[in-house]
């Protein structure tokens, strides 16, 4: 009897081990090769309006933008727009997944996604844009592994180089040049919010960027991003007001009203230094003046 039980136990362990090997092999085959992102470059298939195109992207390639050369305002705007809890989760945001499932079941359609920045990197680098549970499963597998082999900043660096901003524009370097005729480090809060708002659907939502005039939808989404940046402490109250006052390419965002009770003020950074002027060839010292308050009135 003892011999039979020993043999039975051995068979159970053998079958369990074999099943584990098979399962591991299947998962490995289904996992996108995210380990390639440790060094790069990689070949990426992109899907602009003209159809699939193959690009080579990675560190040390001409199109690559190191994350430390990008304005922090832009990074913050993207995180607020796409994955506000990016530095808190391990690749999958279970809170957002739960909300997404509840919303989609309530509306009986795929109305709300929950992809993290890490998942989007996996999709943009290795998967096609089809919406299917199989692709989402592979995306999730890749995200979990990617979080183990790269730092958060390294993943975010891949993101800003892979993401599309509409009009066939991919990556932060190209977006800064194409839409604002500048470089990534010089992008403003307004530029960052305008770029971030188009990411979920770049070809459809980049109309405002192309025309340099926000659509009604763009106004609402831009304002939401700025308000969230303020709520999370990324910008001050003064920067929030400035971003809303000039967010529509120099014009106020719809719904913005300047506050007379909280005007802009010119601040004397050097109050103890005398005001010197040259008059008739002689340098004279003028008395200090009180700060001048300047009220700005915006007209859409």
C-alpha positions in Angstrom: 0.0 0.0 0.0 2.8 2.4 1.0 4.6 1.6 -2.3 1.4 2.4 -4.3 0.9 5.7 -2.5 4.5 6.6 -3.2 4.1 5.8 -6.9 0.9 7.8 -7.0 2.5 10.8 -5.4 5.4 10.6 -7.8 3.0 10.6 -10.8 1.1 13.6 -9.4 4.3 15.6 -9.0 5.5 14.6 -12.5 2.2 15.7 -14.1 2.2 18.9 -12.1 5.8 19.7 -13.1 5.0 18.9 -16.8 1.9 21.1 -16.7 4.0 23.9 -15.2 6.6 23.6 -17.9 4.0 23.6 -20.6 2.2 26.6 -19.1 5.5 28.5 -18.7 6.4 27.7 -22.4 3.1 29.0 -23.6 3.3 32.2 -21.6 6.9 32.7 -22.9 5.7 32.3 -26.5 2.8 34.7 -25.9 4.9 37.4 -24.2 6.2 40.1 -26.5 10.0 40.3 -26.5 10.2 43.3 -24.2 13.7 42.4 -23.1 14.8 44.0 -26.4 14.1 47.4 -24.9 16.9 47.0 -22.4 19.4 48.1 -25.1 17.6 48.7 -28.4 17.3 49.9 -31.1 14.3 47.9 -32.3 12.2 47.8 -35.5 8.8 49.3 -34.8 5.7 49.0 -37.1 3.7 52.2 -37.0 0.3 52.8 -38.3 -0.2 56.3 -39.6 -3.1 57.1 -42.0 -1.0 56.0 -45.0 -0.7 52.4 -43.6 1.8 50.3 -41.8 5.4 51.6 -41.9 8.6 50.2 -40.3 10.9 52.4 -38.3 14.1 51.8 -36.3 14.0 53.5 -33.0 16.1 53.3 -29.8 18.9 55.1 -27.8 21.5 56.6 -30.0 19.3 56.7 -33.1 18.7 60.2 -34.7 15.0 60.3 -33.7 15.7 59.5 -30.0 15.0 62.0 -27.3 16.5 61.4 -23.8 13.9 62.0 -21.1 16.1 64.4 -19.2 16.0 66.8 -22.3 12.2 67.0 -22.2 10.3 69.8 -20.3 9.0 68.4 -17.0 5.7 70.2 -17.7 5.2 67.9 -20.8 6.0 64.8 -18.8 3.6 65.8 -16.1 0.8 66.6 -18.6 1.3 63.2 -20.3 1.1 61.3 -17.0 -2.0 63.2 -15.9 -3.6 62.5 -19.3 -2.6 58.8 -19.6 -1.6 57.3 -16.3 -1.7 59.6 -13.2 -0.6 56.7 -10.9 2.3 55.6 -13.2 4.9 55.8 -10.4 2.7 53.9 -8.0 1.7 50.7 -9.9 3.7 47.7 -11.1 2.7 47.8 -14.8 -1.0 47.2 -14.3 -3.3 49.6 -12.5 -5.9 47.4 -10.9 -8.0 50.3 -9.6 -8.4 51.6 -13.2 -9.0 48.1 -14.5 -11.9 47.7 -12.0 -13.4 51.0 -13.0 -13.0 50.1 -16.7 -14.8 46.8 -16.3 -17.7 48.4 -14.3 -18.1 51.2 -16.9 -17.9 48.9 -19.9 -20.4 46.5 -18.4 -22.8 49.4 -17.6 -22.6 50.7 -21.1 -22.5 47.3 -22.7 -19.6 48.3 -25.0 -15.9 49.0 -24.8 -16.2 52.6 -23.7 -13.3 53.0 -21.2 -9.8 51.6 -21.3 -7.3 51.1 -18.5 -4.0 50.8 -20.2 -1.0 52.1 -18.2 1.9 53.8 -19.8 3.9 50.6 -19.5 1.2 48.6 -21.3 1.1 51.3 -24.1 4.9 50.9 -24.6 4.5 47.2 -25.0 1.7 47.7 -27.5 3.5 50.4 -29.5 6.7 48.5 -29.7 5.6 45.0 -30.4 1.8 44.6 -31.0 -0.7 45.7 -33.5 -3.5 48.2 -32.7 -6.4 45.8 -32.9 -8.8 45.7 -29.9 -9.1 42.2 -28.6 -8.8 40.4 -25.3 -5.9 38.3 -26.7 -3.9 41.4 -27.5 -4.7 42.9 -24.1 -3.5 39.6 -22.4 -0.2 39.7 -24.2 0.1 43.5 -23.5 -0.4 42.8 -19.7 2.2 40.0 -19.7 4.7 42.2 -21.4 4.0 45.1 -19.0 4.6 43.0 -15.9 7.9 41.7 -17.2 9.0 45.2 -18.5 8.5 46.7 -15.0 11.1 44.1 -13.7 13.8 44.8 -16.3 13.6 48.6 -16.8 13.2 51.5 -14.4 10.1 53.7 -14.5 12.1 56.5 -16.2 13.5 54.2 -18.8 10.0 53.0 -19.7 8.7 56.6 -19.8 11.6 57.5 -22.1 10.5 54.7 -24.5 7.0 56.0 -24.3 7.8 59.6 -25.3 9.8 58.3 -28.3 7.1 55.9 -29.5 3.9 57.8 -29.0 2.0 59.3 -31.9 0.7 62.9 -31.9 -1.4 62.8 -35.1 -0.6 64.0 -38.6 1.9 61.2 -39.0 4.1 62.6 -36.1 5.8 60.1 -33.8 7.9 60.9 -30.8 8.5 64.0 -28.7 11.3 65.4 -30.9 9.2 65.4 -34.0 6.1 66.7 -32.2 8.0 69.7 -30.7 9.4 70.6 -34.1 6.2 69.9 -36.2 3.6 71.7 -34.0 5.7 74.3 -32.1 8.9 74.8 -34.1 11.0 74.2 -31.0 12.8 71.5 -29.1 11.4 69.2 -26.3 13.2 71.0 -23.5 11.6 74.4 -24.4 8.0 73.2 -24.5 5.7 75.0 -22.1 2.8 73.9 -19.9 0.4 74.9 -22.6 2.3 73.0 -25.3 2.5 69.9 -23.0 -1.3 69.9 -22.3 -2.1 70.4 -26.0 0.1 67.4 -27.0 -1.1 65.2 -24.2 -4.8 65.8 -25.0 -4.5 64.1 -28.4 -2.7 60.9 -27.4 -5.7 58.6 -26.9 -6.8 59.2 -30.5 -4.1 61.2 -32.2 -5.5 61.3 -35.8 -9.0 62.3 -34.7 -8.1 64.7 -31.8 -5.1 66.5 -33.4 -7.3 68.8 -35.4 -6.9 71.6 -32.9 -3.1 71.2 -33.1 -3.0 71.3 -36.8 -5.3 74.4 -37.0 -3.8 76.1 -33.9 -7.3 76.5 -32.6 -8.7 74.1 -30.0 -12.0 72.3 -30.8 -14.8 72.3 -28.3 -13.7 68.9 -27.2 -10.1 70.1 -27.1 -11.1 73.0 -24.8 -12.7 70.7 -22.3 -9.9 68.1 -22.3 -7.2 70.7 -22.1 -8.9 72.3 -19.1 -9.3 68.9 -17.4 -5.5 68.2 -17.8 -4.5 71.6 -16.4 -6.9 71.3 -13.5 -5.5 67.8 -12.7 -1.9 69.1 -12.9 -2.9 71.7 -10.4 -4.7 69.3 -8.1 -1.7 67.0 -8.1 0.7 69.8 -7.2 2.5 69.9 -10.6 1.8 73.6 -11.1 1.0 76.5 -8.9 -2.2 78.5 -8.8 -0.5 81.3 -10.9 0.7 78.8 -13.5 -2.8 77.3 -13.6 -4.4 80.7 -14.4 -1.7 81.5 -17.0 -2.2 78.1 -18.7 -6.0 78.6 -18.8 -5.7 82.2 -19.9 -3.5 81.4 -22.9 -4.2 77.7 -23.5 -5.9 78.1 -26.9 -2.7 79.1 -28.7 -2.5 82.4 -26.9 -6.3 82.8 -26.3 -8.2 81.9 -23.2 -9.7 78.4 -22.8 -13.4 78.4 -22.9 -14.9 79.0 -19.4 -11.8 80.9 -18.1 -12.6 84.2 -16.4 -9.7 86.4 -15.0 -10.1 87.3 -11.3 -9.9 91.0 -10.6 -9.3 90.2 -6.9 -6.1 88.2 -7.8 -4.2 90.3 -10.4 -0.8 89.7 -11.8 1.9 91.7 -10.0 5.4 92.7 -11.1 7.7 91.7 -8.3 11.0 93.6 -7.7 13.5 90.8 -7.3 16.2 93.2 -6.0 14.5 95.6 -3.6 17.7 96.8 -2.0 19.5 97.8 -5.2 19.2 101.4 -6.3 17.5 102.3 -9.6 20.3 103.9 -11.7 19.7 105.7 -14.9 21.9 107.7 -17.2 20.7 111.3 -17.8 22.6 113.8 -19.9 25.7 111.7 -19.8 25.7 111.5 -16.0 24.6 108.5 -13.9 21.9 109.4 -11.4 20.2 107.4 -8.6 16.4 107.4 -8.5 14.3 106.7 -5.4 12.7 103.2 -5.2 9.1 103.0 -6.4 6.3 100.8 -5.0 5.6 97.6 -7.1 3.2 98.3 -10.0 0.1 96.1 -10.2 -0.9 95.2 -13.7 -4.4 94.0 -14.4 -4.8 91.9 -17.5 -8.1 91.8 -19.3 -8.6 89.0 -21.8 -11.0 89.1 -24.7 -11.7 85.8 -26.6 
